[in-house]
Amino acid sequence: MPAKLIHAKKVVGAKQTLKALHKGQAQVVYLAKDADKRVSGPIVEQCSKAGVEIVFVDSMAELGRACLIDVGAAVASVIE
């Protein structure tokens, strides 16, 4: 489990992560391996353009727990 997410300033979700990437605020992006490709594709593309590291997490359930939410999360990012 990505323990860094528990105490980090973060955003959870594809829309919020894309906004953070466009604003240059995302430092690292966590992406669930089982996330839908329609969700993860644009995130991967934007991370590549922005030079932001992607850390892959085994499942959406694991990423949701790391973000301290009761549901799965496809993507989360640590922001400035």
C-alpha positions in Angstrom: 0.0 0.0 0.0 1.4 3.5 -0.9 1.8 4.8 2.7 2.9 8.1 1.3 -0.7 8.9 0.3 -2.0 8.6 3.9 -0.4 11.8 5.1 0.2 13.6 1.8 -1.7 16.6 0.4 -3.5 14.8 -2.3 -6.4 14.7 -4.8 -8.4 11.6 -5.6 -10.0 10.8 -8.8 -9.4 11.2 -12.5 -10.9 14.7 -13.0 -9.1 16.2 -10.0 -5.8 14.6 -11.0 -6.1 15.9 -14.6 -6.8 19.4 -13.3 -3.7 19.1 -11.0 -1.6 17.9 -13.9 -2.7 20.8 -16.1 -1.9 23.3 -13.4 1.5 21.8 -12.8 0.6 20.8 -9.2 0.9 17.0 -9.4 4.2 15.7 -8.1 3.5 12.0 -8.4 0.4 10.0 -9.6 -0.8 6.7 -8.3 -2.7 4.6 -10.8 -4.6 1.4 -10.1 -3.7 -1.4 -12.4 -7.3 -2.5 -12.7 -8.6 1.0 -13.6 -10.6 1.3 -16.8 -8.4 2.3 -19.7 -10.8 5.1 -20.6 -10.0 6.6 -17.3 -6.3 5.8 -17.1 -5.4 6.5 -20.7 -5.7 10.3 -20.5 -3.9 10.3 -17.1 -0.9 8.4 -18.5 -0.8 10.6 -21.5 -0.8 13.8 -19.5 1.8 12.4 -17.0 4.0 11.6 -20.0 3.7 15.2 -21.3 4.3 16.8 -17.9 7.1 14.4 -16.9 5.2 13.3 -13.8 6.1 9.9 -12.3 3.4 7.2 -12.2 3.3 4.6 -9.5 1.2 1.6 -10.3 -0.9 0.1 -7.4 -2.3 -3.4 -7.6 -6.0 -2.5 -7.3 -8.5 0.2 -7.0 -9.5 -1.1 -3.6 -5.9 -0.8 -2.3 -5.6 2.7 -3.7 -8.9 3.7 -2.0 -7.7 2.4 1.3 -4.4 4.3 1.0 -6.4 7.5 0.3 -8.5 6.8 3.4 -11.8 6.5 1.5 -14.4 3.7 1.7 -14.5 3.0 -2.0 -12.0 2.1 -4.7 -10.0 4.8 -6.5 -8.7 4.6 -10.0 -6.2 7.4 -9.6 -4.8 9.7 -6.9 -2.0 12.3 -7.0 0.2 14.0 -4.5 0.1 17.7 -5.1 2.1 20.7 -4.0 
